[in-house]
Amino acid sequence: MLRSLRNQTQSIFFKIFLGFLVCGFALWGVGDLTGGANNKPVLSVENKEISMEEVIYELNKLRYSLPQRPSLQDTLKNGILQNVLNKFEQEILINKEADFLNLHVPLSVQTKAVRNESAFKNPLGKFSENKYFQSLNNAGLTEKKYLEMIQTEGNFKQISMPFQFNHTYDNKIVKAIIDYQNEVRDIEFEFMKYLNKKDIQQPEIKTLEEFFRNNKSPYVLPKTRDIKYIEIKPSDFHDQVKITKKQIDDKYEINKSNYITAEKREIYQIISQEKNKVDELRKLINDGTPFQTAASKIFNLSKDDISLGLLTKKELPDISAEPLFSGKKNDVIGPLKTEFGFNVYKIVNIIPKTEIKYEDIIKDIKLNLLNELSIEILYEKLDLIEDLIAEGNNLEEITRSDIFKNKIFVKQLNKVSEDSFLYSYTKNKTFFNKGEDFLKNIWMTKLNETSDIIDLKNDTYAIIQVIKENSKEMLAFEQVRQKILDKWTSNEVVNQTKAKLKKLILSKNENLKSNGTIKRNQKSLKNFSDNSLIFNIFEIDNKDINFLNTVDGVIAVKVKNRKVDDYQKNIEINNNLNLSLSKSFFNDYSNYFIKNLATKHKLVRNYNDLENFLLNTEVQ
């Protein structure tokens, strides 16, 4: 069977289950990782099972193909192990279902499935037995295992056939979607700007208390922490940098080319193998015909065809560089004979060489040196700061140490939540972003202790000291009275503006002032700045007058008519949309199908022994 298949096909990698097959990791040198491990199957259904050895083998193939080469323990944390287990679950369930349905994959079907694969072809496009075995060996596969994977793929194709080639998403559904996108609405509308907050009468205390009782959720503070912290930047050590003339001179020699912009020339070029046509072109130019006109007449070339753009001397071949950069603007050079034919050039424009003044260069070099040397000092000081932290120094003691010549200020953040928000009794919560590591250290560091040095990126570092932890609390009315008043007033501005607009419309027998036609894909309505307004109008599903809140005021809208705008059918868009929807349906159904197979065939999972083994192994 193996020889027969090998001789008849050009082979294929089992793409569904081994996307990482061609990564080339045969020589791992990791040894036997399962020695002494529990041999209880990781997955099993009736007469089929997947051993721990098989799972770890596949897991190592995958992790050794990744650039970071995660440890076995890391594969548990980042989901790599689960991906491998999912692959095995699919494989064992598909093959079990194939047995249940008495399916088989004939040799002819296998050969057809692998016929178009190019991985095992030689440079002439023929199947190469040497490449075949070499590739399988590099992938850590036996030929038998490889063909078993093809068998599994064939089983999956047969089982999934009824829903893989579905016609659920036919042209009617695609048309409905495109019609939806091209909907047009005729509307009437009237707008009123929000009332001024100063015009809203102040409420009684009972009104605010009732508002608070009905809207308590915004006034619950989650568990938070108060912290102090310092930031350490290269600029903190500018005063400790000493720059010598030698350093400036050395830097200038290294980087002086960066301060010079080479001369550039805009050039037209015509190349031809026919000398007589080139001579005719040159004669026309000599007689006063513009270069571009002559190129069009003799060679039917446009400006885009002959323009080389702006080039430096180094970007041109040696044979043409010297004459083109010795000539003047509007000079015609050539014909010059090259391996490509006869070349005629025109110098269209010249951009002279530019060079920054030496005084300005020195300023720039000093600034660069200041930054570079400050970074070097910073890294030296970080070691000393780590020693101070280890000795138990707090932030104030660290900032007063000899490490810093200028004063470093200790900053404070109060009521920091685990999701990066700062809470307050008097103001709305605000988001702060100093990076994931900064937030993580706020909650990892123990109360009244100092964190390790945190890398904030861009050569900036921080140290945190946790000074207090605040429990989750429901705020009392008096604590947030001002916030409640502000919120009530904002709500009342909207409500009273809407009431005033309603009264105005009723007085005009519900006739709205303006009208217009809008498309679903347009960004705004006339001069309104609210980008969500169009979307909200298309959400209206009645013919009543609807009142919508915008950034600047309240708008009353009535939908008079709905229709589909004229559009030209695009076959490519139709086909792509149909394909996308079909793939989505197939993926959703496949996931549902595999879950049901697990129940049907009573899949037994033994992940605990595997995870315990991986957590306790020292092999990397």
C-alpha positions in Angstrom: 0.0 0.0 0.0 2.7 2.5 1.0 4.8 1.7 -2.1 1.8 1.9 -4.3 0.7 5.3 -3.0 4.2 6.6 -3.2 4.6 5.6 -6.8 1.3 7.0 -7.9 1.3 10.4 -6.2 3.2 13.6 -5.6 2.0 13.6 -2.0 0.4 16.3 0.3 0.9 17.6 3.8 -2.1 17.1 6.0 -2.9 20.8 6.2 -5.9 20.7 8.5 -4.1 19.0 11.3 -0.4 19.7 10.7 -0.1 23.3 9.6 3.4 23.4 11.2 4.7 20.2 9.4 7.2 21.9 7.1 9.0 23.8 9.9 12.0 21.4 9.8 12.7 20.4 13.4 13.8 16.8 13.2 17.0 17.2 15.3 15.5 18.4 18.5 17.8 16.6 20.9 15.2 16.6 23.6 15.3 12.9 24.4 12.4 10.8 25.8 10.1 13.2 27.7 7.7 10.5 28.8 10.0 8.2 30.6 8.3 7.3 33.9 5.1 9.1 33.0 1.7 7.7 33.6 0.7 5.7 30.4 -3.0 6.2 31.0 -4.5 7.5 27.7 -5.0 11.3 27.4 -8.0 10.8 25.1 -10.0 7.7 24.4 -13.2 6.4 22.7 -14.1 2.7 22.7 -11.3 1.1 20.6 -9.3 4.2 19.9 -7.0 6.2 22.2 -4.3 8.9 22.2 -1.4 8.4 24.5 0.5 10.9 26.6 3.6 10.2 24.5 1.8 11.1 21.3 0.6 14.4 22.7 4.0 15.4 24.1 5.6 14.5 20.8 3.3 16.8 18.9 3.5 19.5 21.5 7.3 19.5 21.2 7.2 19.6 17.4 5.1 22.7 17.7 6.9 24.5 20.4 10.3 23.9 18.8 9.0 25.4 15.6 8.2 28.7 17.4 10.8 31.5 17.6 10.5 32.0 21.3 10.6 28.2 22.0 8.2 28.3 25.0 8.8 25.9 27.9 6.4 23.0 28.5 5.0 24.9 31.4 4.4 27.9 29.2 2.4 25.8 26.8 -0.2 25.4 29.5 -0.5 29.1 30.1 -0.6 30.4 26.5 -3.0 27.8 25.1 -0.5 25.9 22.9 -1.2 22.6 24.7 -5.0 23.1 24.3 -4.6 23.7 20.6 -2.7 20.4 20.3 -5.3 18.6 22.4 -8.1 20.1 20.2 -6.4 18.7 17.1 -6.2 15.2 18.7 -9.8 15.4 19.8 -10.9 16.2 16.2 -8.8 13.4 14.8 -10.0 10.6 17.1 -13.6 11.6 16.9 -13.6 11.9 13.1 -12.0 8.5 12.7 -14.4 6.9 15.2 -17.4 8.4 13.4 -16.0 7.1 10.1 -15.8 3.6 11.6 -19.3 3.9 12.9 -20.6 4.9 9.4 -18.4 2.2 7.7 -16.6 4.9 5.6 -13.2 4.2 4.0 -10.9 6.3 1.8 -9.9 4.4 -1.4 -6.4 4.6 -2.7 -7.7 6.4 -5.8 -9.2 9.1 -3.6 -6.0 9.4 -1.6 -3.9 9.7 -4.8 -6.3 12.4 -6.1 -6.1 14.3 -2.9 -2.3 14.5 -3.0 -1.8 14.9 -6.8 -1.4 18.7 -6.8 1.0 19.0 -3.8 4.3 20.7 -4.8 6.2 20.0 -1.6 7.8 16.8 -2.9 8.5 17.9 -6.4 12.0 18.3 -7.9 12.9 21.4 -9.9 11.4 19.8 -13.0 8.0 19.4 -11.3 8.2 15.6 -10.9 7.7 13.6 -7.7 11.0 13.1 -5.9 11.2 10.1 -3.6 14.3 11.6 -1.9 12.4 14.8 -1.1 9.4 12.8 0.1 11.4 10.9 2.7 13.6 13.8 3.6 10.6 16.0 4.3 8.8 13.4 6.3 12.0 12.8 8.3 12.4 16.5 9.0 8.8 16.7 10.2 9.4 13.7 12.6 6.8 11.6 10.7 6.9 8.0 9.6 5.3 7.2 6.2 2.6 5.2 8.0 1.7 8.1 10.3 1.6 10.4 7.3 -0.8 8.3 5.4 -3.0 7.9 8.5 -3.3 11.7 8.6 -4.4 11.7 4.9 -6.9 9.0 5.8 -8.3 11.2 8.6 -8.5 14.1 6.2 -10.4 11.9 3.7 -12.8 10.8 6.5 -13.4 14.4 7.5 -14.2 15.4 3.9 -16.7 12.6 3.6 -18.4 13.3 6.9 -18.6 17.1 6.3 -19.8 16.8 2.7 -23.5 17.5 3.5 -22.8 20.8 5.2 -19.5 21.8 3.6 -21.2 22.3 0.2 -24.3 24.0 1.5 -26.6 26.3 -0.4 -28.0 28.0 2.6 -26.4 31.3 1.6 -27.8 31.5 -1.9 -28.1 34.6 -4.1 -31.4 35.7 -2.4 -29.6 36.1 0.9 -26.6 37.8 -0.6 -29.0 40.1 -2.5 -30.8 40.9 0.8 -27.5 41.9 2.4 -26.5 44.1 -0.5 -29.9 45.7 -0.7 -29.6 46.4 3.1 -26.3 48.2 2.5 -27.8 50.3 -0.3 -31.0 51.3 1.5 -32.1 54.9 1.1 -34.5 56.8 3.4 -36.6 59.9 2.8 -36.9 61.7 6.1 -38.4 64.8 7.7 -36.6 66.3 10.7 -36.3 69.2 13.0 -33.5 70.0 15.4 -33.2 71.9 18.7 -30.0 72.8 20.5 -29.7 71.7 24.1 -30.9 74.2 26.7 -28.2 75.9 28.7 -27.5 74.2 32.1 -27.9 77.6 33.7 -31.5 77.7 32.7 -32.3 74.4 34.6 -33.8 75.1 38.0 -31.9 73.6 40.9 -33.7 70.5 42.3 -34.8 69.9 45.9 -32.7 67.6 48.0 -35.5 65.0 47.9 -35.4 64.9 44.1 -31.6 64.2 44.1 -32.0 61.5 46.8 -34.7 59.8 44.7 -32.5 60.1 41.6 -29.6 58.5 43.6 -31.8 55.6 44.8 -32.8 54.8 41.2 -29.3 55.1 39.8 -26.9 53.6 42.3 -24.8 51.4 40.0 -22.4 54.2 38.9 -21.7 55.0 42.5 -20.3 51.6 43.5 -16.5 51.7 43.8 -14.7 48.4 43.2 -11.7 47.3 45.2 -8.9 49.8 44.6 -5.4 50.6 45.8 -3.6 53.8 46.6 0.0 53.9 45.4 3.1 56.1 45.3 5.6 55.7 42.5 8.6 57.2 40.8 9.6 57.2 37.2 13.2 57.1 36.1 14.1 58.5 32.7 17.4 59.2 30.9 16.7 62.9 31.3 17.1 62.5 35.0 20.8 61.9 34.4 21.5 64.7 31.9 23.4 66.7 34.6 25.8 63.7 35.1 26.9 63.5 31.4 30.2 65.0 30.4 30.8 65.2 26.6 34.4 65.6 25.4 35.6 67.1 22.1 36.9 63.7 21.0 33.5 62.1 21.5 32.0 64.9 19.3 34.6 64.5 16.6 34.3 60.7 16.5 30.5 60.9 16.3 30.8 63.4 13.5 33.1 61.2 11.4 30.7 58.2 11.9 27.5 60.2 11.1 28.6 63.0 8.8 27.0 61.3 5.7 23.6 61.6 7.5 23.9 65.4 7.3 24.5 65.5 3.5 21.8 65.0 0.9 23.4 64.0 -2.4 22.5 65.8 -5.6 19.5 64.3 -7.5 18.5 64.6 -11.1 15.2 64.0 -12.8 15.8 62.0 -15.9 13.9 60.8 -19.0 15.2 57.6 -20.7 14.5 55.8 -24.0 16.0 52.4 -24.7 15.8 50.7 -28.1 17.7 47.9 -29.9 17.0 49.7 -33.3 19.8 52.1 -34.0 18.0 53.7 -36.9 15.0 54.7 -34.7 17.3 56.1 -32.0 19.1 58.2 -34.7 15.7 59.4 -36.0 14.7 60.3 -32.4 17.9 62.2 -31.9 17.5 64.1 -35.2 14.0 65.2 -34.2 15.3 66.5 -30.8 18.2 68.3 -32.5 15.7 69.9 -34.8 13.8 71.3 -31.8 11.1 68.7 -31.2 10.5 68.3 -27.4 11.9 65.1 -26.0 8.6 63.8 -24.8 6.9 64.6 -28.2 9.7 62.8 -30.1 9.4 59.8 -27.7 5.6 59.6 -28.4 6.1 60.0 -32.2 8.9 57.5 -32.7 8.2 54.9 -30.0 4.6 55.7 -28.9 5.8 56.2 -25.3 4.1 58.4 -22.7 5.7 60.6 -20.0 5.2 57.8 -17.4 7.0 55.3 -19.8 10.2 57.4 -20.1 10.4 59.0 -16.6 13.0 57.5 -14.3 12.1 60.0 -11.5 14.7 61.6 -9.2 18.0 59.6 -9.0 21.4 60.0 -7.3 24.6 59.3 -9.2 25.1 56.1 -7.2 21.7 54.8 -8.5 22.8 54.9 -12.1 25.0 52.5 -14.1 28.6 53.6 -14.4 28.4 54.1 -18.2 25.6 56.7 -17.9 26.2 58.2 -14.4 29.2 60.4 -15.3 27.7 62.0 -18.4 24.3 62.5 -16.8 25.8 64.2 -13.8 28.2 66.3 -15.8 25.5 67.7 -18.1 23.3 70.7 -17.5 19.5 70.9 -17.1 17.7 70.1 -20.4 20.8 68.5 -21.9 20.1 65.4 -24.0 22.7 62.7 -23.6 23.3 59.8 -26.0 22.8 57.5 -27.6 24.9 55.4 -25.2 25.3 51.7 -26.0 24.7 49.3 -23.1 23.8 45.6 -22.9 20.1 46.5 -23.1 20.4 48.6 -26.3 20.9 52.2 -27.3 20.0 54.7 -24.5 19.0 58.3 -25.0 18.5 60.5 -21.9 17.3 64.0 -21.0 18.2 65.9 -17.8 14.8 67.3 -16.8 15.6 68.8 -13.4 18.5 69.2 -11.0 18.2 69.2 -7.2 21.6 70.4 -5.8 23.4 68.7 -3.0 22.6 70.0 0.4 24.7 70.0 3.6 23.8 71.1 7.1 25.9 73.8 8.6 28.7 72.5 10.8 27.4 74.6 13.8 24.0 72.9 13.5 25.6 69.5 13.1 27.5 69.9 16.4 24.3 70.9 18.2 22.6 67.8 16.9 25.6 65.5 17.8 25.8 66.9 21.3 22.1 66.3 21.8 22.4 62.7 20.5 25.4 62.1 22.7 23.6 63.5 25.7 20.7 61.1 25.2 23.0 58.1 24.5 25.2 58.7 27.5 22.3 59.4 29.7 20.8 56.0 28.8 24.2 54.4 29.7 24.2 56.1 33.1 20.6 55.1 33.7 21.4 51.4 33.2 24.3 51.7 35.5 22.1 53.4 38.2 19.4 50.7 37.9 21.8 48.2 39.4 22.4 50.5 42.4 18.6 51.2 42.7 18.0 47.4 42.8 20.4 47.2 45.7 18.6 50.0 47.6 15.2 48.1 47.1 16.8 44.9 48.3 18.0 46.7 51.5 14.4 47.8 52.2 14.6 51.5 51.2 11.3 53.2 50.5 10.7 55.6 47.5 11.6 58.8 49.4 14.9 57.3 50.6 15.7 56.1 47.0 15.0 59.6 45.6 17.2 61.2 48.3 20.1 58.9 47.6 23.4 59.9 45.8 22.1 58.2 42.7 20.3 61.3 41.6 21.8 64.8 41.5 18.5 66.5 40.7 15.4 65.9 42.8 13.2 63.0 41.7 9.6 63.6 42.7 7.4 60.8 44.2 4.0 60.8 42.6 0.7 59.4 43.9 -2.3 57.7 42.4 -5.4 57.0 44.5 -8.1 54.4 44.0 -6.6 52.5 41.1 -8.8 49.6 40.1 -7.7 46.3 38.6 -9.0 47.4 35.2 -6.9 50.5 34.9 -9.4 53.1 36.1 -8.9 55.9 38.7 -12.0 56.4 40.9 -13.0 59.5 42.8 -15.8 60.6 45.2 -16.2 63.9 43.3 -15.2 63.2 39.7 -16.0 60.6 37.1 -13.7 57.7 36.8 -10.8 58.1 34.4 -8.7 55.7 32.5 -4.9 55.7 33.0 -2.5 53.8 30.8 1.1 53.1 32.0 1.2 49.6 30.5 0.2 46.2 31.6 3.3 45.6 33.7 2.7 48.8 35.7 -0.9 47.7 36.5 0.1 44.1 37.3 2.8 45.3 39.8 0.2 47.5 41.6 -1.7 44.3 42.4 1.3 41.9 42.8 3.2 44.1 45.3 2.3 43.6 49.0 0.9 46.4 51.1 3.6 48.8 52.3 6.2 47.1 50.2 8.2 48.3 47.2 8.0 46.7 43.8 10.9 45.6 41.6 11.9 48.0 38.8 9.3 48.0 36.1 10.1 48.5 32.5 7.7 51.1 31.0 9.4 50.9 27.6 11.2 53.7 25.7 14.0 53.6 28.3 11.7 54.6 31.1 11.4 52.7 34.4 9.1 52.9 37.4 9.0 51.7 41.0 5.7 51.3 42.9 5.0 51.4 46.6 1.5 50.3 47.7 0.2 52.4 50.6 -3.4 51.3 51.0 -6.0 48.9 49.7 -9.6 50.1 49.6 -12.5 47.5 49.8 -15.4 47.6 47.4 -17.9 50.1 48.7 -21.3 51.6 48.0 -20.9 55.3 48.2 -23.2 57.3 50.5 -25.3 60.1 49.0 -23.3 62.9 50.7 -20.0 61.5 49.3 -21.2 61.9 45.7 -23.8 64.7 46.0 -22.0 66.9 43.5 -21.6 64.1 40.9 -25.3 63.2 41.4 -26.3 66.9 40.8 -24.2 67.1 37.7 -25.7 63.9 36.3 -29.3 64.9 37.2 -28.7 68.3 35.5 -27.4 66.7 32.3 -30.4 64.4 32.2 -32.8 67.3 32.8 -31.2 69.3 30.0 -32.0 66.5 27.6 -35.5 65.9 28.9 -36.5 69.5 28.9 -35.0 70.1 25.5 -37.0 67.1 24.2 -40.2 68.4 25.8 -39.7 71.8 24.3 -39.2 70.3 20.9 -42.3 68.1 21.2 -44.4 71.1 22.1 -43.1 73.1 19.1 -43.9 70.2 16.7 -47.4 69.8 18.1 -48.1 73.5 17.6 -47.3 73.0 13.9 -49.6 69.9 13.5 -46.5 67.6 13.5 -45.0 69.2 10.4 -41.2 69.0 10.6 -39.1 71.9 9.4 -36.6 70.1 7.1 -36.5 67.1 4.8 -33.9 65.1 2.9 -32.7 61.8 1.6 -30.0 59.7 3.4 -28.0 56.7 2.5 -26.9 54.0 4.9 -23.2 54.5 4.1 -23.1 58.3 4.3 -21.2 59.7 7.3 -23.3 62.6 8.5 -26.6 64.4 8.0 -26.0 67.9 6.6 -24.1 70.0 9.2 -24.6 67.6 12.1 -21.3 66.6 13.7 -22.6 63.4 15.3 -21.3 60.5 13.3 -23.7 58.0 14.9 -26.8 59.9 13.8 -27.2 58.2 10.4 -26.9 54.8 12.1 -29.6 55.7 14.7 -32.0 56.9 12.0 -31.6 53.6 10.1 -32.5 51.8 13.3 -36.0 53.4 13.3 -38.6 50.8 12.3 -41.8 52.8 12.4 -43.4 55.9 10.8 -43.8 57.9 14.0 -41.8 60.9 15.0 -38.8 59.7 16.9 -36.6 61.9 19.1 -32.9 61.2 19.0 -30.1 62.7 21.2 -27.1 64.0 19.4 -23.9 65.7 20.5 -25.3 69.2 20.2 -29.1 68.8 20.7 -32.2 66.8 20.1 -33.4 65.9 16.6 -37.0 64.8 15.8 -37.0 62.4 12.8 -39.8 60.8 10.8 -39.1 58.2 8.1 -41.4 58.9 5.1 -40.2 56.3 2.7 -37.7 53.4 2.4 -36.2 52.1 -0.8 -33.1 50.4 -2.3 -30.9 52.8 -4.2 -30.0 51.8 -7.8 -26.7 49.9 -7.9 -24.8 47.9 -10.4 -24.4 44.2 -9.4 -20.8 43.3 -8.8 -20.3 39.6 -9.5 -17.0 39.5 -7.6 -18.5 41.1 -4.5 -21.5 38.7 -4.7 -19.2 35.7 -4.9 -16.9 36.8 -2.1 -19.8 37.5 0.2 -21.4 34.1 -0.6 -18.0 32.4 0.0 -17.5 34.3 3.3 -20.9 33.5 4.6 -20.6 29.8 3.6 -17.2 29.5 5.4 -18.7 31.1 8.5 -21.6 28.6 8.4 -19.2 25.7 7.8 -17.0 26.7 10.8 -19.9 27.2 13.2 -21.5 23.9 12.1 -18.1 22.0 12.3 -17.6 23.2 15.9 -21.1 22.2 16.9 -20.7 18.8 15.1 -17.4 17.9 16.8 -19.0 18.7 20.3 -21.8 16.4 19.5 -19.5 13.6 18.3 -17.7 13.9 21.7 -21.0 13.1 23.4 -22.1 10.5 20.9 -18.9 8.4 21.2 -18.4 9.1 24.9 -15.0 10.8 24.6 -13.0 10.4 27.8 -10.4 13.1 28.6 -7.6 12.6 31.1 -5.9 16.0 31.0 -5.0 16.2 34.7 -2.2 13.6 34.6 -0.8 15.2 31.5 -0.8 18.7 33.0 0.7 17.5 36.2 3.5 15.8 34.3 4.2 18.9 32.3 4.2 21.2 35.4 6.7 18.9 37.1 9.1 18.2 34.2 12.3 20.2 34.0 12.9 19.6 30.2 12.9 22.8 28.2 
